[in-house]
Amino acid sequence: MEQQFEAILTSPETSIDGIVTKVHYNGFTDAYDFKSIDGSVHLVIIKDDDGNWIRVDGTEPYLSGWVDELADQII
């Protein structure tokens, strides 16, 4: 069973509600996939070799701060 939880990302205009799912992504077993409820935002993040969270896929444009916001909600 996939690990899922609700998450909220913020933008200057509004909050973006979505669902985060732990997924496998290109060989990474600890990738997290955020999909907004309204379908406007998609974001996939992983930890790089140095332990930093990075965005590896998703919709454009996106706010770079969303990576940190999502990582905080994962931890």
Phi and psi restraints in degrees (value plus and minus 20) as a CYANA .aco file:
   2 GLU   PHI     -96.1   -56.1
   2 GLU   PSI     124.9   164.9
   3 GLN   PHI    -103.1   -63.1
   3 GLN   PSI     101.8   141.8
   4 GLN   PHI    -151.6  -111.6
   4 GLN   PSI     129.3   169.3
   5 PHE   PHI    -176.5  -136.5
   5 PHE   PSI     140.6   180.6
   6 GLU   PHI    -102.8   -62.8
   6 GLU   PSI     126.7   166.7
   7 ALA   PHI    -164.8  -124.8
   7 ALA   PSI     138.8   178.8
   8 ILE   PHI    -149.8  -109.8
   8 ILE   PSI     108.2   148.2
   9 LEU   PHI    -128.0   -88.0
   9 LEU   PSI     131.5   171.5
  10 THR   PHI    -134.1   -94.1
  10 THR   PSI     126.2   166.2
  11 SER   PHI    -150.8  -110.8
  11 SER   PSI     149.5   189.5
  12 PRO   PHI     -78.8   -38.8
  12 PRO   PSI     -47.3    -7.3
  13 GLU   PHI    -114.3   -74.3
  13 GLU   PSI     -52.5   -12.5
  14 THR   PHI    -183.5  -143.5
  14 THR   PSI     155.3   195.3
  15 SER   PHI    -117.7   -77.7
  15 SER   PSI     128.0   168.0
  16 ILE   PHI    -138.8   -98.8
  16 ILE   PSI      90.1   130.1
  17 ASP   PHI    -104.0   -64.0
  17 ASP   PSI     120.4   160.4
  18 GLY   PHI    -180.8  -140.8
  18 GLY   PSI    -198.1  -158.1
  19 ILE   PHI    -138.3   -98.3
  19 ILE   PSI     113.7   153.7
  20 VAL   PHI    -127.4   -87.4
  20 VAL   PSI     113.5   153.5
  21 THR   PHI    -145.7  -105.7
  21 THR   PSI     111.7   151.7
  22 LYS   PHI     -95.4   -55.4
  22 LYS   PSI     106.9   146.9
  23 VAL   PHI    -155.1  -115.1
  23 VAL   PSI     149.1   189.1
  24 HIS   PHI    -115.8   -75.8
  24 HIS   PSI     112.0   152.0
  25 TYR   PHI    -157.6  -117.6
  25 TYR   PSI      92.6   132.6
  26 ASN   PHI      26.9    66.9
  26 ASN   PSI      25.9    65.9
  27 GLY   PHI      70.0   110.0
  27 GLY   PSI     -29.3    10.7
  28 PHE   PHI    -109.7   -69.7
  28 PHE   PSI     105.5   145.5
  29 THR   PHI    -109.0   -69.0
  29 THR   PSI     -37.0     3.0
  30 ASP   PHI    -130.7   -90.7
  30 ASP   PSI      36.9    76.9
  31 ALA   PHI    -122.0   -82.0
  31 ALA   PSI     129.9   169.9
  32 TYR   PHI    -147.2  -107.2
  32 TYR   PSI     111.7   151.7
  33 ASP   PHI    -133.3   -93.3
  33 ASP   PSI      94.7   134.7
  34 PHE   PHI    -121.0   -81.0
  34 PHE   PSI     108.3   148.3
  35 LYS   PHI    -148.2  -108.2
  35 LYS   PSI     103.6   143.6
  36 SER   PHI     -89.3   -49.3
  36 SER   PSI     132.5   172.5
  37 ILE   PHI     -80.8   -40.8
  37 ILE   PSI     -58.6   -18.6
  38 ASP   PHI    -105.5   -65.5
  38 ASP   PSI     -21.2    18.8
  39 GLY   PHI      60.8   100.8
  39 GLY   PSI     -13.5    26.5
  40 SER   PHI    -104.5   -64.5
  40 SER   PSI     -42.4    -2.4
  41 VAL   PHI    -150.2  -110.2
  41 VAL   PSI     113.9   153.9
  42 HIS   PHI    -154.3  -114.3
  42 HIS   PSI     112.9   152.9
  43 LEU   PHI    -165.5  -125.5
  43 LEU   PSI     108.9   148.9
  44 VAL   PHI    -139.3   -99.3
  44 VAL   PSI     106.7   146.7
  45 ILE   PHI    -146.2  -106.2
  45 ILE   PSI     131.1   171.1
  46 ILE   PHI    -159.0  -119.0
  46 ILE   PSI     147.0   187.0
  47 LYS   PHI    -110.7   -70.7
  47 LYS   PSI     111.7   151.7
  48 ASP   PHI    -100.0   -60.0
  48 ASP   PSI    -197.8  -157.8
  49 ASP   PHI     -83.2   -43.2
  49 ASP   PSI     -41.4    -1.4
  50 ASP   PHI    -112.5   -72.5
  50 ASP   PSI     -17.6    22.4
  51 GLY   PHI      66.0   106.0
  51 GLY   PSI      -9.2    30.8
  52 ASN   PHI    -113.9   -73.9
  52 ASN   PSI     121.0   161.0
  53 TRP   PHI     -97.3   -57.3
  53 TRP   PSI     113.3   153.3
  54 ILE   PHI    -154.7  -114.7
  54 ILE   PSI     132.8   172.8
  55 ARG   PHI    -104.9   -64.9
  55 ARG   PSI     111.3   151.3
  56 VAL   PHI    -138.6   -98.6
  56 VAL   PSI     -31.1     8.9
  57 ASP   PHI    -185.8  -145.8
  57 ASP   PSI     143.7   183.7
  58 GLY   PHI     119.8   159.8
  58 GLY   PSI    -194.6  -154.6
  59 THR   PHI     -97.4   -57.4
  59 THR   PSI     136.1   176.1
  60 GLU   PHI    -137.3   -97.3
  60 GLU   PSI     126.1   166.1
  61 PRO   PHI     -96.6   -56.6
  61 PRO   PSI     148.3   188.3
  62 TYR   PHI    -165.2  -125.2
  62 TYR   PSI     140.3   180.3
  63 LEU   PHI    -113.7   -73.7
  63 LEU   PSI     110.1   150.1
  64 SER   PHI     -81.0   -41.0
  64 SER   PSI     -48.7    -8.7
  65 GLY   PHI     -85.0   -45.0
  65 GLY   PSI     -39.1     0.9
  66 TRP   PHI     -83.8   -43.8
  66 TRP   PSI     -51.0   -11.0
  67 VAL   PHI     -81.2   -41.2
  67 VAL   PSI     -68.3   -28.3
  68 ASP   PHI     -86.7   -46.7
  68 ASP   PSI     -60.8   -20.8
  69 GLU   PHI     -80.0   -40.0
  69 GLU   PSI     -65.3   -25.3
  70 LEU   PHI     -87.7   -47.7
  70 LEU   PSI     -62.4   -22.4
  71 ALA   PHI     -80.0   -40.0
  71 ALA   PSI     -60.3   -20.3
  72 ASP   PHI     -81.3   -41.3
  72 ASP   PSI     -55.4   -15.4
  73 GLN   PHI     -98.4   -58.4
  73 GLN   PSI     -43.3    -3.3
  74 ILE   PHI     -93.8   -53.8
  74 ILE   PSI     -62.9   -22.9
